[in-house]
Amino acid sequence: MGLWRGPTPEATQDYDVELSVDETLQVDRNLCFLETLEAPSLSVQDQINSLRAEICEYYPDEKLLRIKLVGTHLILEVSQAPPPNMKAVELRLRSLQLCPTTI
């Protein structure tokens, strides 16, 4: 289930949000690396949140992956580095929270 914490968002507005995920991201469980990405997306199907985004950079010392979802950069803690030829990532999560932030 995806949960928005804050006032009802307007579809025409841009928001700075914090993405909170309670699951450990593990390859072949809830994290898949992709060779191509037609378009970034965030969707829900059969109560599973699917997030597809472009890979920007991997930080090996911290095991952090920076991804870009429709102009927004997200930092994820991952269990392993993406293979060199992978350009995108898909997360399949049972639960996530989007919380608007103030900068």
VENNOR-V881337 format. One record per run of one state. SS is the DSSP state (h for helix, s for strand, l for the rest). FROM is the first residue (numbers start at 1). TO is the last residue. If there is no record, write none. Layout:
{{SS:FROM:TO} {SS:FROM:TO}}
//
This chain:
{{l:1:1} {s:2:5} {l:6:16} {s:17:20} {l:21:24} {s:25:25} {l:26:26} {s:27:27} {l:28:30} {s:31:34} {l:35:40} {s:41:45} {l:46:47} {s:48:59} {l:60:63} {s:64:69} {l:70:71} {s:72:78} {l:79:87} {s:88:93} {l:94:95} {s:96:100} {l:101:103}}
//
